[in-house]
Amino acid sequence: MNTGINQHDVSCPICLDTLKNPIRMLSCGHNLCHICLVEYSRNSSESLSCPTCRKVIHLDSQGVENLPRNWMVENMIERLNIHNNAQTPTFKTKNNAELQLTSQELLQLQSLAKHDMQDKRFDDAMHILRRIVRYVEGYHKINHVINLTQCLLETGQVEEAKEFCKDLQLIIHSANFTPAARSVCSNCDVDLRQLAEIFIEKDYEYSILLLRCVLKVIVTLHCGENKLSKFVNTVYSMKKVAEKMSRQNKKKDFENQFPFLEEIVDEMLRETDVDLKVKCHKLAWCFRHVGNCYFEVEYFKESIDAHKQGILLMKSAYGDNAKLYELFGDSYHNLGAAYSRRSQLIEAETAYVQAIQIYETAIDWDNDEKKQSSIRFTENNLKTVVDKRSNS
């Protein structure tokens, strides 16, 4: 029987299934299952926003119970005989139950969730995202779980957010990243890294878990100079983890992350699809952050070794022209700081002098204020070292 009505006309925008009695109609004209509406409005007794059009619906003292029942749609569904439509894409839930959801409907839900997050309506976005993740699998699921986890954190549901972090780890390490995944997940490493940095103040162990996921995505989906930059950013995020662990007196525990830092460096060394000079420069940035990670947790010998590697890489890439780069001066400055903490004052003085000379000749400063600030800071550190030497 052809009724001229399709599944979308009688679908609830919350559960995405056929509307179930009793069906309530909002003042904007959209319909929802009563049971879904009760759950949806649980945290708002005076008003709610329509999950389809976002119009604000004001409720009286009886709440959703007083919204009109749509008898016409209920009768329509009773008469409706929906035939199996082979052209409708099928998505599976965790228990492999097949559910009907068109690609257009999925895109609409994604758009609604995106706008809700941009407007900081995290509860609304979370409600939609919970339903989306039921319908998609594999790498298609990654971005939605990331967004859902962020919403959970924004609404204070940290423990559930941690569970979704574990789900992300499982999805990413078991997903079959086909060539098509590059278009779907091209930016998910950035979102994962941002989520990892949010977690630093909540529970740094989950930050590390997420950053390991970032590494997996970068290695699998990216190449060339862009890939190297993403590795550098990941190590920079690990520096923030090191800072947090230092504040919590967990410095020794960071030693367990040394192999992870080494793994990132090894992956950078394996990358061949990039100019050698560019590769050396990116590796120098990486060793700068690695050295700072070690410095934060007071592994000063390891910090010295890392900064020396960065200096050698800059010399290898640019020769005498390395002095034209701020990064080269930063590497000497950080080397001086690590030497100073080990009471190797002569070496520290030499490194600080080198840093000042390079800062003065470097031509890639963002602005002169930053240049002068870096020079003054290094001069103060140098003075401290000279005073210690003269008093010893």
Residue, then its C-alpha position, 0 to 999 in steps of 0.5 A: m500500500n502506497t500512502g505517500i508518506n515516508q519514514h522521515d515524516v513519522s520519525c521522532p527527532i530524538c530516538l530517530d525511530t518511528l513515533k510511539n504513542p502518545i505523540r506530543m506536538l510542540s507549538c512549532g508543529h514538530n512531533l516527538c514520542h512522549i517518553c523521549l520528550v520526558e527524558y529530553s526535558r528532564n533538566s528544564s521544567e519551564s522551557l525546552s528547545c525543539p530538537t528539530c528547529r531549535k524554537v524555544i517552547h515554553l511549558d506551563s506548570q504541568g510541563v510536557e504532560n500538557l502539550p497537545r497529543n497529535w491524534m492525527v499522526e497517531n492514526m496515520i502511523e496505524r495505517l502506515n505500512i512501511h515497506n522495506n526500502a533497500q535504498t535507505p542506508t543501514f547503520k548498526t548499533k552495538n548489538n548489531a540491530e539494524l536501524q534505518l537512518t538516511s545519510q541526509e538525516l545523519l548530516q542534519l543531526q551532525s549540523l544540529a550538534k555542531h551548532d549547539m556546541q558552537d553556541k555552548r548548548f552542551d546538554d542539547a548537543m550531548h543528547i543528539l551525539r548520544r544518538i548519533v554514536r549508536y548509528v555509526e561504526g569504525y572511523h566514522k564514529i571517531n569525531h562524534v565520540i570526541n565531541l560527545t566526550q567534550c560535552l560530557l566534560e563541559t557539563g561536569q560528567v568526567e567519569e563518563a567522559k573517561e569511559f568514552c576515552k577508552d572507547l576512542q582508544l579501542i575504536i582508533h586502534s581497531a579501525n580499518f583506516t581506508p583511503a576514504a578515512r583521510s577525508v572523514c578523519s583528516n582533522c580528528d588528531v587536532d580535536l583529539r589533542q585539544l581534548a587531551e589538553i582539556f583532560i590535563e586538569k581533570d586526569y592527566e593519565y587520560s591526556i596521555l591515553l588520548l595523545r597516544c591515540v593522536l600518534k596512531v592517527i598521525v602515523t596512519l593518515h598523514c604524510g610530509e611536512n604537515k605530518l612532522s608539524k603534527f608530531v611536534n604539536t603532540v610533544y608540546s602537549m606532552k610538555k603540558v602533561a609534564e608541567k601538570m605532573s610536576r605540580q602534583n609531585k609526580k615527576k618520577d612517574f613521567e619516566n614511564q612516558f620517556p618511551f612515548l617521546e622516543e617513539i614520536v622522534d622515531e616516527m619523525l625520523r622514518e618520514t622520508d616524504v619531506d625536504l631534509k632541511v625541513k625535516c631537520h628544522k621540525l626535529a629541532w622543534c621536537f627536541r626543544h619540546v622533548g628537552n623541556c618535558y625532561f626539564e619540567v620533571e627535573y631530568f636535567k641530564e636528559s634535557i641537556d642531551a635533547h637540547k644538544q640534539g636540537i642544536l646539532l640539527m639546526k647546524s646540520a640544516y643551516g650551517d652558519n645561518a642557523k644563527l638567523y633563527e629564534l629556535f636556535g637561540d631558544s635551544y641554547h637558552n634552554l641548554g643553559a637552564a638545564y646546565s644551571r640546574r645541574s650546577q654546571l655553571i661554566e657550561a651554563e654561562t657559555a650557553y646563555v652567552q650563545a643564546i643572547q648572540i643568536y637572539e640579537t642576529a635572528i631575523d624570524w622574530d614575530n615582533d621586536e618586543k618578543k626579541q627584547s624580552s627574550i634577550r632581557f630574560t636570558e641576560n638575567n639568567l646569565k647574571t644569576v649564573v655569573d653571581k653564583r660562580s663568583n660566590s662559589 
